Amino acid sequence: VDDAIIVIENVERLMSQEGLSPREASFKAMEEVTGPVIAIVLVLSAVFIPVAFLGGLSGQMYQQFAITIVVSVIISGVVALTLTPAL
């Protein structure tokens, strides 16, 4: 969700500050935020994926949590880069 908010806020900023049309603002915003959104997804994945390999009883609980977080972060990044610019 946060990734989509970043994209939408950047498009709105470009429309108000630079007077761009929604289409032009979307293209320019995606040029600006594609790298940071991908970086956010990779960093959060790099933090939570190793947690999925912890051993023991608590490791099993952390494993479910880590996998859930990683999958949701990846879905959020994909949605932010593909569907959100169309809004």
MMTF fields as JSON, N, C-alpha, C and O atoms, coordinates in Angstrom:
{
  "mmtfVersion": "1.0.0",
  "mmtfProducer": "UNKNOWN",
  "numBonds": 347,
  "numAtoms": 348,
  "numGroups": 87,
  "numChains": 1,
  "numModels": 1,
  "chainsPerModel": [1],
  "groupsPerChain": [87],
  "chainIdList": ["A"],
  "bondAtomList": [4, 2, 8, 6, 12, 10, 16, 14, 20, 18, 24, 22, 28, 26, 32, 30, 36, 34, 40, 38, 44, 42, 48, 46, 52, 50, 56, 54, 60, 58, 64, 62, 68, 66, 72, 70, 76, 74, 80, 78, 84, 82, 88, 86, 92, 90, 96, 94, 100, 98, 104, 102, 108, 106, 112, 110, 116, 114, 120, 118, 124, 122, 128, 126, 132, 130, 136, 134, 140, 138, 144, 142, 148, 146, 152, 150, 156, 154, 160, 158, 164, 162, 168, 166, 172, 170, 176, 174, 180, 178, 184, 182, 188, 186, 192, 190, 196, 194, 200, 198, 204, 202, 208, 206, 212, 210, 216, 214, 220, 218, 224, 222, 228, 226, 232, 230, 236, 234, 240, 238, 244, 242, 248, 246, 252, 250, 256, 254, 260, 258, 264, 262, 268, 266, 272, 270, 276, 274, 280, 278, 284, 282, 288, 286, 292, 290, 296, 294, 300, 298, 304, 302, 308, 306, 312, 310, 316, 314, 320, 318, 324, 322, 328, 326, 332, 330, 336, 334, 340, 338, 344, 342],
  "bondOrderList": [1, 1, 1, 1, 1, 1, 1, 1, 1, 1, 1, 1, 1, 1, 1, 1, 1, 1, 1, 1, 1, 1, 1, 1, 1, 1, 1, 1, 1, 1, 1, 1, 1, 1, 1, 1, 1, 1, 1, 1, 1, 1, 1, 1, 1, 1, 1, 1, 1, 1, 1, 1, 1, 1, 1, 1, 1, 1, 1, 1, 1, 1, 1, 1, 1, 1, 1, 1, 1, 1, 1, 1, 1, 1, 1, 1, 1, 1, 1, 1, 1, 1, 1, 1, 1, 1],
  "groupList": [{"groupName": "VAL", "atomNameList": ["N", "CA", "C", "O"], "elementList": ["N", "C", "C", "O"], "formalChargeList": [0, 0, 0, 0], "bondAtomList": [1, 0, 2, 1, 3, 2], "bondOrderList": [1, 1, 2], "singleLetterCode": "V", "chemCompType": "L-PEPTIDE LINKING"}, {"groupName": "ASP", "atomNameList": ["N", "CA", "C", "O"], "elementList": ["N", "C", "C", "O"], "formalChargeList": [0, 0, 0, 0], "bondAtomList": [1, 0, 2, 1, 3, 2], "bondOrderList": [1, 1, 2], "singleLetterCode": "D", "chemCompType": "L-PEPTIDE LINKING"}, {"groupName": "ALA", "atomNameList": ["N", "CA", "C", "O"], "elementList": ["N", "C", "C", "O"], "formalChargeList": [0, 0, 0, 0], "bondAtomList": [1, 0, 2, 1, 3, 2], "bondOrderList": [1, 1, 2], "singleLetterCode": "A", "chemCompType": "L-PEPTIDE LINKING"}, {"groupName": "ILE", "atomNameList": ["N", "CA", "C", "O"], "elementList": ["N", "C", "C", "O"], "formalChargeList": [0, 0, 0, 0], "bondAtomList": [1, 0, 2, 1, 3, 2], "bondOrderList": [1, 1, 2], "singleLetterCode": "I", "chemCompType": "L-PEPTIDE LINKING"}, {"groupName": "GLU", "atomNameList": ["N", "CA", "C", "O"], "elementList": ["N", "C", "C", "O"], "formalChargeList": [0, 0, 0, 0], "bondAtomList": [1, 0, 2, 1, 3, 2], "bondOrderList": [1, 1, 2], "singleLetterCode": "E", "chemCompType": "L-PEPTIDE LINKING"}, {"groupName": "ASN", "atomNameList": ["N", "CA", "C", "O"], "elementList": ["N", "C", "C", "O"], "formalChargeList": [0, 0, 0, 0], "bondAtomList": [1, 0, 2, 1, 3, 2], "bondOrderList": [1, 1, 2], "singleLetterCode": "N", "chemCompType": "L-PEPTIDE LINKING"}, {"groupName": "ARG", "atomNameList": ["N", "CA", "C", "O"], "elementList": ["N", "C", "C", "O"], "formalChargeList": [0, 0, 0, 0], "bondAtomList": [1, 0, 2, 1, 3, 2], "bondOrderList": [1, 1, 2], "singleLetterCode": "R", "chemCompType": "L-PEPTIDE LINKING"}, {"groupName": "LEU", "atomNameList": ["N", "CA", "C", "O"], "elementList": ["N", "C", "C", "O"], "formalChargeList": [0, 0, 0, 0], "bondAtomList": [1, 0, 2, 1, 3, 2], "bondOrderList": [1, 1, 2], "singleLetterCode": "L", "chemCompType": "L-PEPTIDE LINKING"}, {"groupName": "MET", "atomNameList": ["N", "CA", "C", "O"], "elementList": ["N", "C", "C", "O"], "formalChargeList": [0, 0, 0, 0], "bondAtomList": [1, 0, 2, 1, 3, 2], "bondOrderList": [1, 1, 2], "singleLetterCode": "M", "chemCompType": "L-PEPTIDE LINKING"}, {"groupName": "SER", "atomNameList": ["N", "CA", "C", "O"], "elementList": ["N", "C", "C", "O"], "formalChargeList": [0, 0, 0, 0], "bondAtomList": [1, 0, 2, 1, 3, 2], "bondOrderList": [1, 1, 2], "singleLetterCode": "S", "chemCompType": "L-PEPTIDE LINKING"}, {"groupName": "GLN", "atomNameList": ["N", "CA", "C", "O"], "elementList": ["N", "C", "C", "O"], "formalChargeList": [0, 0, 0, 0], "bondAtomList": [1, 0, 2, 1, 3, 2], "bondOrderList": [1, 1, 2], "singleLetterCode": "Q", "chemCompType": "L-PEPTIDE LINKING"}, {"groupName": "GLY", "atomNameList": ["N", "CA", "C", "O"], "elementList": ["N", "C", "C", "O"], "formalChargeList": [0, 0, 0, 0], "bondAtomList": [1, 0, 2, 1, 3, 2], "bondOrderList": [1, 1, 2], "singleLetterCode": "G", "chemCompType": "PEPTIDE LINKING"}, {"groupName": "PRO", "atomNameList": ["N", "CA", "C", "O"], "elementList": ["N", "C", "C", "O"], "formalChargeList": [0, 0, 0, 0], "bondAtomList": [1, 0, 2, 1, 3, 2], "bondOrderList": [1, 1, 2], "singleLetterCode": "P", "chemCompType": "L-PEPTIDE LINKING"}, {"groupName": "PHE", "atomNameList": ["N", "CA", "C", "O"], "elementList": ["N", "C", "C", "O"], "formalChargeList": [0, 0, 0, 0], "bondAtomList": [1, 0, 2, 1, 3, 2], "bondOrderList": [1, 1, 2], "singleLetterCode": "F", "chemCompType": "L-PEPTIDE LINKING"}, {"groupName": "LYS", "atomNameList": ["N", "CA", "C", "O"], "elementList": ["N", "C", "C", "O"], "formalChargeList": [0, 0, 0, 0], "bondAtomList": [1, 0, 2, 1, 3, 2], "bondOrderList": [1, 1, 2], "singleLetterCode": "K", "chemCompType": "L-PEPTIDE LINKING"}, {"groupName": "THR", "atomNameList": ["N", "CA", "C", "O"], "elementList": ["N", "C", "C", "O"], "formalChargeList": [0, 0, 0, 0], "bondAtomList": [1, 0, 2, 1, 3, 2], "bondOrderList": [1, 1, 2], "singleLetterCode": "T", "chemCompType": "L-PEPTIDE LINKING"}, {"groupName": "TYR", "atomNameList": ["N", "CA", "C", "O"], "elementList": ["N", "C", "C", "O"], "formalChargeList": [0, 0, 0, 0], "bondAtomList": [1, 0, 2, 1, 3, 2], "bondOrderList": [1, 1, 2], "singleLetterCode": "Y", "chemCompType": "L-PEPTIDE LINKING"}],
  "groupTypeList": [0, 1, 1, 2, 3, 3, 0, 3, 4, 5, 0, 4, 6, 7, 8, 9, 10, 4, 11, 7, 9, 12, 6, 4, 2, 9, 13, 14, 2, 8, 4, 4, 0, 15, 11, 12, 0, 3, 2, 3, 0, 7, 0, 7, 9, 2, 0, 13, 3, 12, 0, 2, 13, 7, 11, 11, 7, 9, 11, 10, 8, 16, 10, 10, 13, 2, 3, 15, 3, 0, 0, 9, 0, 3, 3, 9, 11, 0, 0, 2, 7, 15, 7, 15, 12, 2, 7],
  "groupIdList": [1, 2, 3, 4, 5, 6, 7, 8, 9, 10, 11, 12, 13, 14, 15, 16, 17, 18, 19, 20, 21, 22, 23, 24, 25, 26, 27, 28, 29, 30, 31, 32, 33, 34, 35, 36, 37, 38, 39, 40, 41, 42, 43, 44, 45, 46, 47, 48, 49, 50, 51, 52, 53, 54, 55, 56, 57, 58, 59, 60, 61, 62, 63, 64, 65, 66, 67, 68, 69, 70, 71, 72, 73, 74, 75, 76, 77, 78, 79, 80, 81, 82, 83, 84, 85, 86, 87],
  "secStructList": [7, 2, 2, 2, 2, 2, 2, 2, 2, 2, 2, 2, 2, 2, 2, 2, 2, 2, 7, 7, 7, 2, 2, 2, 2, 2, 2, 2, 2, 2, 2, 2, 2, 2, 2, 2, 2, 2, 2, 2, 2, 2, 2, 2, 2, 2, 2, 2, 6, 4, 4, 4, 4, 7, 7, 2, 2, 2, 2, 2, 2, 2, 2, 2, 2, 2, 2, 2, 2, 2, 2, 2, 2, 2, 2, 2, 2, 2, 2, 2, 2, 2, 6, 4, 4, 4, 7],
  "xCoordList": [0.83, 0.0, 0.872, 0.569, 1.943, 2.802, 3.438, 3.632, 3.762, 4.358, 3.377, 3.766, 2.126, 1.114, 0.91, 0.7, 0.972, 0.834, 1.976, 1.764, 3.184, 4.34, 4.114, 4.381, 3.629, 3.4, 2.316, 2.501, 1.195, 0.08, 0.467, 0.153, 1.137, 1.552, 2.534, 2.481, 3.422, 4.377, 3.677, 4.022, 2.71, 1.946, 1.197, 1.198, 0.56, -0.185, 0.744, 0.394, 1.924, 2.897, 3.324, 3.402, 3.598, 4.017, 2.904, 3.174, 1.672, 0.556, 0.374, 0.098, 0.526, 0.3, 1.497, 1.312, 2.713, 3.893, 4.359, 4.773, 4.301, 4.826, 3.736, 4.035, 2.48, 1.371, 1.279, 0.792, 1.737, 1.694, 0.306, -0.454, -0.012, -1.261, -1.126, -0.012, -2.244, -2.152, -1.291, -0.545, -1.397, -0.604, 0.887, 1.698, 1.244, 2.658, 3.205, 4.339, 2.387, 2.814, 3.031, 3.951, 2.186, 2.347, 3.642, 4.366, 3.931, 5.182, 6.396, 7.332, 6.378, 7.524, 7.656, 8.764, 6.525, 6.554, 7.116, 7.884, 6.745, 7.251, 8.746, 9.454, 9.231, 10.678, 11.402, 12.511, 10.753, 11.381, 11.296, 12.237, 10.202, 9.991, 10.148, 10.041, 10.392, 10.547, 11.721, 11.588, 12.855, 14.037, 13.818, 14.108, 13.308, 13.064, 12.042, 12.204, 11.002, 10.005, 10.636, 10.407, 11.423, 12.112, 13.087, 13.214, 13.775, 14.718, 14.003, 14.502, 12.844, 12.067, 11.694, 11.837, 11.217, 10.818, 12.016, 11.907, 13.152, 14.334, 14.874, 15.261, 14.9, 15.425, 14.524, 15.012, 13.22, 12.315, 12.355, 12.266, 12.487, 12.612, 13.909, 13.933, 14.985, 16.282, 16.271, 17.022, 15.434, 15.342, 14.52, 14.895, 13.406, 12.485, 12.731, 12.341, 13.35, 13.586, 14.482, 14.166, 15.585, 16.402, 15.656, 15.976, 14.673, 13.894, 13.131, 12.857, 12.788, 12.037, 12.859, 12.304, 14.168, 15.029, 15.458, 16.354, 14.847, 15.17, 14.649, 13.628, 15.341, 14.946, 14.139, 13.975, 13.644, 12.92, 11.457, 10.953, 10.782, 9.355, 9.08, 8.179, 9.853, 9.647, 9.996, 9.405, 10.945, 11.299, 10.149, 9.999, 9.335, 8.18, 7.156, 6.552, 6.964, 6.04, 6.601, 5.872, 7.892, 8.525, 8.499, 8.403, 8.586, 8.588, 7.283, 7.303, 6.169, 4.879, 4.763, 4.285, 5.199, 5.16, 6.042, 5.62, 7.253, 8.202, 7.696, 7.786, 7.173, 6.672, 5.485, 5.373, 4.603, 3.455, 3.899, 3.378, 4.849, 5.339, 6.013, 5.76, 6.862, 7.583, 6.607, 6.74, 5.639, 4.665, 3.854, 3.614, 3.431, 2.64, 3.463, 2.933, 4.736, 5.603, 5.801, 5.779, 5.993, 6.167, 4.892, 4.955, 3.749, 2.475, 2.287, 1.856, 2.602, 2.482, 3.37, 2.945, 4.594, 5.502, 5.015, 5.087, 4.521, 4.012, 2.8, 2.693, 1.895, 0.713, 1.111, 0.558, 2.065, 2.5, 3.133, 2.985, 3.833, 4.52, 3.649, 3.956, 2.576, 1.768, 0.385, -0.011, -0.346, -1.732, -1.9, -2.764, -1.094, -1.262, -1.08, -1.832, -0.129, -0.001, -1.262, -1.475, -2.086, -3.317, -4.387, -5.371, -4.208, -5.196, -5.119, -5.873],
  "yCoordList": [-1.189, 0.0, 1.249, 2.214, 1.24, 2.419, 2.72, 3.886, 1.697, 1.917, 2.631, 3.532, 2.239, 2.887, 4.34, 5.208, 4.604, 5.977, 6.837, 7.992, 6.291, 7.032, 7.417, 8.554, 6.49, 6.759, 7.814, 8.766, 7.658, 8.596, 9.994, 10.977, 10.095, 11.408, 12.08, 13.295, 11.309, 11.895, 12.379, 13.44, 11.633, 12.069, 13.352, 14.292, 13.394, 14.596, 15.799, 16.913, 15.569, 16.654, 17.203, 18.418, 16.321, 16.762, 17.517, 18.473, 17.1, 17.79, 19.187, 20.13, 19.328, 20.645, 21.576, 22.766, 21.074, 21.937, 22.24, 23.363, 21.263, 21.457, 21.619, 21.861, 21.491, 21.692, 20.652, 20.949, 19.449, 18.389, 17.769, 17.808, 17.197, 16.45, 15.16, 14.744, 14.528, 13.287, 12.21, 11.498, 12.098, 11.086, 11.402, 10.526, 12.655, 13.051, 12.93, 12.498, 13.317, 13.227, 11.774, 11.469, 10.882, 9.459, 8.904, 8.175, 9.257, 8.785, 9.32, 8.575, 10.616, 11.213, 10.658, 10.392, 10.485, 9.949, 8.535, 8.184, 7.727, 6.358, 6.328, 5.447, 7.284, 7.37, 7.682, 7.205, 8.497, 8.92, 7.875, 7.735, 7.147, 6.282, 4.785, 3.991, 4.386, 2.951, 2.366, 1.317, 3.032, 2.55, 2.444, 1.401, 3.507, 3.413, 2.344, 1.689, 2.162, 1.134, -0.255, -1.094, -0.496, -1.787, -1.975, -3.076, -0.903, -0.986, -1.315, -2.107, -0.716, -0.994, -2.476, -3.123, -3.004, -4.416, -5.324, -6.286, -5.02, -5.867, -5.808, -6.834, -4.617, -4.484, -5.201, -5.939, -4.991, -5.666, -7.181, -7.928, -7.632, -9.071, -9.607, -10.687, -8.846, -9.279, -9.326, -10.092, -8.519, -8.527, -9.719, -10.375, -10.005, -11.013, -12.426, -13.382, -12.602, -13.958, -14.774, -15.937, -14.231, -15.039, -15.468, -16.499, -14.685, -15.039, -16.34, -17.077, -16.625, -17.843, -19.105, -20.204, -18.967, -20.134, -20.351, -21.156, -19.66, -19.872, -21.237, -21.708, -21.857, -23.174, -23.102, -22.034, -24.236, -24.337, -23.966, -23.666, -23.996, -23.693, -22.242, -21.953, -21.334, -19.919, -19.656, -18.776, -20.406, -20.266, -20.617, -20.021, -21.587, -21.954, -20.828, -20.57, -20.159, -19.022, -17.862, -17.216, -17.601, -16.536, -16.847, -15.941, -18.132, -18.526, -18.112, -17.548, -18.385, -18.008, -16.495, -15.981, -15.791, -14.334, -13.781, -12.892, -14.296, -13.792, -14.025, -13.137, -15.195, -15.496, -14.603, -14.119, -14.384, -13.508, -12.09, -11.476, -11.563, -10.206, -10.097, -9.143, -11.047, -10.989, -11.042, -10.271, -11.934, -12.035, -10.75, -10.271, -10.189, -8.958, -7.777, -6.923, -7.713, -6.635, -6.764, -5.762, -7.973, -8.18, -7.814, -7.156, -8.231, -7.879, -6.368, -5.805, -5.711, -4.256, -3.568, -2.611, -4.044, -3.458, -3.648, -2.725, -4.836, -5.109, -4.238, -3.684, -4.111, -3.273, -1.811, -1.113, -1.348, 0.047, 0.345, 1.449, -0.621, -0.38, -0.642, -0.151, -1.402, -1.753, -1.111, -0.511, -1.221, -0.755, 0.682, 1.407, 1.093, 2.412, 3.563, 4.534, 3.516, 4.649, 4.899, 6.017, 3.892, 4.063, 4.818, 5.273, 4.955, 5.675, 7.149, 7.932],
  "zCoordList": [0.0, 0.0, 0.0, -0.701, 0.774, 0.838, -0.511, -0.853, -1.273, -2.588, -3.51, -4.254, -3.465, -4.296, -3.875, -4.721, -2.58, -2.089, -2.6, -2.969, -2.628, -3.14, -4.595, -4.984, -5.396, -6.817, -6.997, -7.756, -6.314, -6.465, -6.0, -6.672, -4.872, -4.373, -5.324, -5.51, -5.924, -6.86, -8.125, -8.645, -8.628, -9.8, -9.476, -10.271, -8.32, -7.93, -7.779, -8.169, -7.213, -7.057, -8.412, -8.596, -9.35, -10.68, -11.4, -12.127, -11.206, -11.845, -11.273, -12.015, -9.966, -9.356, -9.501, -9.754, -9.35, -9.393, -10.808, -11.094, -11.689, -13.035, -14.082, -15.252, -13.683, -14.605, -15.712, -16.803, -15.442, -16.447, -16.514, -15.546, -17.67, -17.791, -16.982, -16.663, -16.651, -15.868, -16.541, -15.869, -17.85, -18.571, -18.492, -18.192, -18.762, -18.709, -17.294, -17.091, -16.316, -14.917, -14.507, -13.749, -15.007, -14.682, -15.248, -14.57, -16.501, -17.108, -16.361, -16.07, -16.052, -15.361, -13.942, -13.474, -13.264, -11.898, -11.884, -10.988, -12.859, -12.896, -13.188, -12.701, -13.981, -14.195, -12.888, -12.65, -12.04, -10.788, -9.684, -8.903, -9.601, -8.437, -8.699, -7.764, -9.921, -10.191, -9.412, -8.782, -9.451, -8.727, -7.23, -6.643, -6.588, -5.145, -4.751, -3.721, -5.551, -5.221, -5.304, -4.434, -6.34, -6.46, -5.302, -4.766, -4.917, -3.797, -2.492, -1.692, -2.275, -1.062, -1.009, 0.028, -2.133, -2.191, -1.916, -1.157, -2.53, -2.345, -0.918, -0.359, -0.329, 1.036, 2.035, 2.891, 1.933, 2.869, 2.687, 3.662, 1.449, 1.21, 1.802, 2.392, 1.641, 2.184, 3.707, 4.31, 4.323, 5.786, 6.27, 7.242, 5.603, 6.12, 5.6, 6.27, 4.456, 3.94, 4.871, 5.121, 5.401, 6.324, 7.591, 8.182, 8.001, 9.192, 8.952, 9.899, 7.71, 7.389, 7.63, 7.65, 7.814, 7.995, 9.44, 9.695, 10.385, 11.795, 12.233, 11.731, 13.154, 13.626, 14.907, 15.496, 15.326, 16.582, 16.462, 15.379, 17.616, 17.654, 17.294, 16.507, 17.867, 17.535, 16.073, 15.446, 15.528, 14.12, 13.195, 12.128, 13.604, 12.789, 12.744, 11.703, 13.878, 13.894, 13.08, 12.328, 13.231, 12.461, 10.968, 10.141, 10.627, 9.225, 8.547, 7.453, 9.182, 8.611, 8.487, 7.475, 9.515, 9.501, 8.386, 7.646, 8.259, 7.263, 5.847, 4.999, 5.594, 4.25, 3.912, 2.786, 4.873, 4.651, 4.33, 3.398, 5.083, 4.853, 3.494, 2.758, 3.148, 1.868, 0.695, -0.256, 0.754, -0.337, -0.454, -1.563, 0.67, 0.608, 0.1, -0.612, 0.448, -0.043, -1.551, -2.265, -2.035, -3.475, -4.23, -5.268, -3.722, -4.36, -4.367, -5.373, -3.266, -3.186, -4.21, -4.858, -4.362, -5.345, -6.769, -7.581, -7.076, -8.422, -8.723, -9.817, -7.775, -7.973, -8.149, -8.999, -7.351, -7.447, -8.8, -9.323, -9.367, -10.638, -11.862, -12.948, -11.707, -12.877, -12.877, -13.877, -11.795, -11.785, -11.292, -11.785, -10.339, -9.735, -10.716, -10.627, -11.647, -12.576, -13.403, -13.872, -13.586, -14.354, -13.573, -14.157, -12.269, -11.467, -11.757, -11.179]
}
